[in-house]
Amino acid sequence: MQGWRSSKELGVDGLEFVDLDLSSSDDQHLVVDVKAAALNFSDLLMSEDKYQVRPPRPFTPGQEIAGTVLSAPEKSQWKVGDRVASKIPWGGFAEQALVSCGTVFSIPDNISFKLAAALPVTYTTSMVAFFDSTQLRSDQTVLVHAAAGGVGLAAVEIAKAIGARVIATASSKQKLDLAREHGADVCINYRDQNWVELVKDATNGAGADVIYDPVGGDIGLQSLRCLARNGVILIVGFASGTITEIPANRLMLKRASAKGVYWHHDHDAELISDMMDKMFVMLKEGLLNPVVDTRFTLAQLPDAMRALQNRDTVGKVVLTV
C-alpha cells in the first residue's frame, strides 16, 4: 500500500509518499481500508515535533479516518465490510490503517465516508467542550474564535443547537459569512484592533459567559478582557503557534475560570460514547451541517497541509483516498 511518511526532515517539506508495510494486526485492532482521512492542525505540529504526542520516526501522520473493515479480531463486534470511522494516534494518511477496536464507531448508512472522517476529532472536541468541560446553557452567550475552521465551525453549530447566543470571530468576511450561515448571531473580524470592545458592545458590556479558544497566543490573552463575571474560557488549542500565558489575577477579579478541553479514549471511553450518541441525534435532526473541503486527494497531502497552515481553508479538510 502507499502512504505518507515523516522521517528525518521535519515539517511538510519532509513528507514522502512511499510504499508502506502495515504492521500486523492483533486481537485489539482492525485493519481499515481508508476511504477518507481528515486533517487537523495537530498534524502540522506533529510533523514538526511540536505536538505533545511525538511518534517515533519514521511515522505516518493522520489522526482521523473513515473506511471499511478489511480484517477484524475474531472476538470483536466488527466484521469485514463494516463502515467505520475513528480517531487514531497517527497512521491515517495511507491507503490502510490500524484502528483500535475500542475507538472505532459505526457510520450510519446516510453519512458518507467524507463526512464521517470530519467527526471523530473536531465535532467530538466541541461536544466535550460544551457538554462536559462546561455545561453550556441556552441563556448564555458563547464567543467562538476561528469560527470558520474545522473545530470552530463545529463549536458554532453545537452551541447554536444548544440554544446559546453565538458570537463568532474570524479573519475575513468570507469566513464570517460562513459562520453566520451556520448559526452565529454576531460576527466580528478579530483583525480589527477593537474586536474586544465589539464583543463587549454585543453583550451590553457584560462579556461572553463562555469563550471557546482554539487559537491561543494574543487572542487568548485578549479574550480575558471580554470574559463575563463567573465566566469560563475553554482552552481548545494553539493554532497561533503560541501558548497563552493566562494572568491568574484576571481570572480572580472576575471569579472566572480557565479549563482545558482534552479527551482520550483510554480514559474517557464512556464520555466519548455518550458524546457520539448525542452528535448523531443532532445530525439526524439537521442541527449540524459539517462543511467538508474535499479539494485534495491523499497524494496531495502536502498541498492540503500548506493550505491549512496558511489559513486558506474553511471547515474541515478531508482527503479522498
HELIX and SHEET records of a PDB file:
HELIX    1   1 VAL A   12  GLY A   14  5                                   3    
HELIX    2   2 PHE A   41  SER A   47  1                                   7    
HELIX    3   3 PHE A  113  ALA A  117  1                                   5    
HELIX    4   4 LEU A  119  TYR A  123  3                                   5    
HELIX    5   5 THR A  124  VAL A  128  1                                   5    
HELIX    6   6 ALA A  129  SER A  133  3                                   5    
HELIX    7   7 GLY A  150  ILE A  162  1                                  13    
HELIX    8   8 LYS A  173  GLU A  181  1                                   9    
HELIX    9   9 TRP A  195  ALA A  202  1                                   8    
HELIX   10  10 GLY A  217  SER A  223  1                                   7    
HELIX   11  11 LEU A  224  CYS A  226  5                                   3    
HELIX   12  12 ALA A  248  LEU A  253  1                                   6    
HELIX   13  13 HIS A  265  LYS A  284  1                                  20    
HELIX   14  14 LEU A  298  GLN A  300  5                                   3    
HELIX   15  15 LEU A  301  GLN A  309  1                                   9    
SHEET    1   A 2 GLN A   2  SER A   6  0                                        
SHEET    2   A 2 LEU A  15  ASP A  19 -1                                        
SHEET    1   B 5 GLN A  96  SER A 100  0                                        
SHEET    2   B 5 HIS A  29  ALA A  38 -1                                        
SHEET    3   B 5 GLU A  64  SER A  71 -1                                        
SHEET    4   B 5 ARG A  83  LYS A  87 -1                                        
SHEET    5   B 5 PHE A 105  SER A 106 -1                                        
SHEET    1   C 4 GLN A  96  SER A 100  0                                        
SHEET    2   C 4 HIS A  29  ALA A  38 -1                                        
SHEET    3   C 4 LYS A 316  THR A 320 -1                                        
SHEET    4   C 4 VAL A 292  ASP A 293  1                                        
SHEET    1   D 6 VAL A 186  ASN A 189  0                                        
SHEET    2   D 6 ARG A 165  ALA A 170  1                                        
SHEET    3   D 6 THR A 141  VAL A 144  1                                        
SHEET    4   D 6 ALA A 208  ASP A 213  1                                        
SHEET    5   D 6 LEU A 227  ILE A 235  1                                        
SHEET    6   D 6 SER A 257  GLY A 260  1                                        
END                                                                             
